Amino acid sequence: MRDLKPQAELSQALLTWYDAHAREMPWRVGPADRAAGIRPDPYQVWLSEVMLQQTTVAAVTDYFQRFTRRWPSVAELAGAEDGDVMAEWAGLGYYARARNLLKCARVVADELDGVFPDRYDDLLKLPGIGPYTAAAIASIAFDRPETVMDGNVERVMARLHDLHDPLPGCKPELKAYATALTPTERPGDYAQAVMDLGATICTPRSPACGICPVIEACAARRAGTAADLPRKSPKKPKPTRYGYAYLARLEDGAWVLERRPDKGLLGGMLGWPGPDWSEAPDDAPPFAGAWIDLPGEVRHTFTHFHLILRLRTATLAHPPSAEGIEVVAKHRFRPGYLPTVMRKAHALWQAQ
């Protein structure tokens, strides 16, 4: 590693660049406002960081703005109906995050008087907050000198040090490099500066090295290997699972839905009844009906597998009594309240 003085110079170069080029985001307090004494809202920092996991800024912005218009404080979010929050979350995926979002809001509102802890170790105790999110909140909201590691930061560190060991095995080494560069002055701005650098200049493909504020310090640039880093261990191919979705309506137009278990994929969400998804799913209907097979199929990809769903539909004279079943009146049903894969199934049904 480099000695302390060049590290301090490198951190300052990033901060100077950030002062001029910081991205504007609805949850961010920019460097000029921050210098004027305006502090970030920990609620908005937390909410944005949870939403941004595995997702892009562009995808999150509209969701964030809708959430904060509807629930402008952690106390108001804590008092929200679970179903309303899940409906607003639909399309962001990773629904366990939405469930933990509510759990965390309620702990903060009910047990901490609506005040987020300002230290990493205390933040880590809250539901749904892991090492990355705890570091991000402590750093960005409270200016604690924590090391914030996301994919952008890993890429910048791998290139600065020309590290060729593959991810994820080299994560500890990359974090050590990032920790050494984190300053005690303006650590929140610095954390956002490195992430902005990775998102706008030190990009995965075709990095814009010519305008990089730390080009002189970049070992990978000197070696001509920047575009090849960071290296990643080969990914295992995703398996494909199969399933059936049973779209049933009552004669008055009400829809028959199923509440999924709290734990597991799409936990706590409403969706179409059907068997567990597997290589050879059970094709027995979940309840009696004059089922008709619909042509076509729904294809959806989750983090760890691809899914192919076949659809069956029926009109029922009476609500079924199967466990977990909920009947939603025609005037209350909104496809947008369903998770994406279930919306796809409804769209295919609608197209028949």
C-alpha positions, 0 to 999 in steps of 0.5 A, a space after each residue: 500500500 501507499 504511504 499516508 501522504 499520497 493516500 491523503 492527496 488521493 482522497 482530497 483529489 476525489 473530494 475536489 472532483 466530487 465538489 464539482 461533479 456530484 450527481 444530483 439525487 432526491 435523497 442526497 445533500 450535495 457538497 455545497 449544501 453540506 458545506 453550508 451546514 445542511 445535514 442529510 435526513 437519516 430516514 432518507 439515507 436509510 430508505 434510499 440505501 435499502 432501495 438501491 441494493 441490487 438496483 440502479 439509481 434510475 430505477 429507484 428514483 421514482 419509488 423513493 419519491 413516491 415513498 417519501 411523498 406518502 410516508 415523509 418520516 420514519 414514524 409515518 412509514 412505521 404506521 403504514 399498512 403492510 399491504 400498502 408498503 408491499 404494493 408501493 414496493 412492487 417492481 423493485 424485487 427482493 421483497 424481503 427488503 420491504 418486509 425488513 423496511 417495515 420492521 426497521 421503521 417500527 423499531 426506530 419509531 417505537 423503541 428509539 423515539 424515531 431517531 436512527 442510531 449514528 454509529 455502525 455497531 448500533 445500526 447493525 442491530 436494526 432489522 434488515 441493515 447489514 454491513 454495507 447499509 450500516 456503513 453507508 448510513 453512518 458515513 453519509 448521514 452522520 459523517 462517521 469515517 466508515 468504509 462503504 463498499 459497493 460494486 463501484 467502490 470495489 471496481 475503483 479499488 481493484 483498478 487503483 491497485 491493479 489487483 487481479 485476484 478475482 471477486 468475491 475472494 478478494 473482497 477483504 483486500 479491496 476493503 483494506 485498500 478502501 479503508 486506508 483511503 477513507 479520510 476523517 474529514 468529510 467521510 460522508 462526501 468521500 464515500 459518495 465521491 468514490 461511488 460516483 466515480 465508479 458510476 460515471 467514470 470508472 465504469 465496468 466497460 470503457 472506463 473514461 480514464 482520460 477525465 479521471 481525477 485520480 488517473 496518475 495514481 491508477 496502477 491498472 491504467 499504467 499497466 493497461 489492465 483497467 478495462 479487465 478489472 475487477 476479475 470475477 470468479 466464473 458464475 454457475 449457470 442459473 437453474 430453471 424451475 417450473 410451476 403453475 399459476 391458477 388464476 381464478 375469479 368468482 362470478 362477480 369478478 372478484 379475484 382469488 389470490 394467495 398470501 405467500 408465507 412471510 419467509 422465503 421468496 416473495 414472502 408476505 406478498 399476494 399472488 396467484 395460487 400454485 405449487 412450489 416451483 421446482 424442476 418437476 412441480 405438482 400439477 394438481 390444482 390447489 382447489 376444485 374448479 373447471 380449469 382451462 389451460 391458457 396458451 403461452 407461458 410466463 418467463 421470469 428471472 430471479 437472482 438464483 434461477 429462471 422460472 417458467 410458469 404455465 397458466 390455468 384459469 377458472 370461474 368459481 361459484 364460491 370462494 375456496 376454503 384453502 389455506 392462505 387464500 384471500 378474495 379481492 373484490 373486482 373494484 379493489 384489485 390492482 395488478 400493480 399491487 402484485 409482484 412482477 412475476 404475478 403481474 406478468 401472469 395477469 397480463 398473459 391472462 388479459 391478452 387471451 
